[in-house]
Amino acid sequence: MSTTLRENDVRDPAATSSTADALARARRGPRLRRRVVVGVLLLLVVALVVVRALLGDYRVSFVDAVRIIGGEPVPGASFVLLESTLPRALMAVLAGAAFGAAGAAFQTMLRNPLASPDVLGITLGASAGAVLVVVAFGVRGTPVTLAALAGSVLAALLILSQAGGRGGATGRMVLVGVALAAGLSALVHWLLVRASIYQAQDALVWLSGSLNTVTWADILRLLAVDAVLLPLLLVATGRLPVLGLGDDLAAALGVRVARVRVGVTVLVVGLVAAATAVVGPVAFVGFLSGPIARRLVPGRPSVGVAALVGAVVVVAADYAAAYAVPGTALPVGLVTGLLGAPVLLWMLRSRPTSQEGR
């Protein structure tokens, strides 16, 4: 039959040209939509950063902001902009992009919309490591950051070591991750019960997810991590749609399944661990960014769009956390958690017949 079709196409060049035009039009629509969505999200990120940096209890004019960034000191405004509002806004963008991209990549790789790093125990691994050193050694600052990194890496290694291979690997990873998350959650609560009231307070502040203590050194470190790992993750997730055909068929098509899976996991852990170590486990960002991105750009993996969605969510949530309740500065993780539940329920109720996990 294919031979007959080719012969007919050769005899009828107009039909061949018409088919090619139809395919080109079919591809042009999704590409145009992706470009529009990316452009709108970029503009939204920039607008929110400007609002977060300039509008607050102490307002800084745009002209003064330009002068300050250019190196000219402005009494009062320089301290507010450079030591408080601008670092928070920039860190919110970097951390939100890391959480959003990591969550979408994990959900796509495991073909499960629930399979974000904060559900599968990687974020809780960081939490357990941080709380352990706070309670056991009474330390703060860099040791807490290193312990959070170590906790995330150990959790990921445990998931990968128990996931096995072949076709059931993704399902086993989800089950192992959920079981690990339950165990780590119990460990965190047990450590808090054993801690003194001061140690428990320090640990709870970190567990709430906060941008209060962000420094320019933290921003530069996370910027370097995002600049290296995000492009690599975008490249690596380009092979994930083939894994959706099943491990055996993907291997038959030339995809090194285990290598792709381990590579994506390593990149996700790096992003989540680096962001969590600085700002704590900001709830629901990794979980929701992927589904929102897939609603905006259905079809192919939307890890880049999810990164922008995560940035928008964290910057907006941080501004709301600072000024929604007069006289009270809430942790950004509390706001994302409060917003996450109703948004998730709305998405489930309005879910189309297609699968979210694709």
Salt bridges, closest charged atoms under 4 A:
ASP64 OD1 - ARG67 NH1 2.92
GLU72 OE2 - ARG67 NH2 2.94
ASP202 OD2 - ARG140 NH2 2.77
ASP218 OD1 - ARG221 NH2 2.52
ASP247 OD1 - ARG261 NH2 3.08
ASP248 OD1 - ARG166 NH2 2.84
ASP318 OD2 - ARG52 NE 2.81
ASP318 OD1 - ARG88 NH2 2.56
GLU356 OE2 - ARG295 NE 3.01
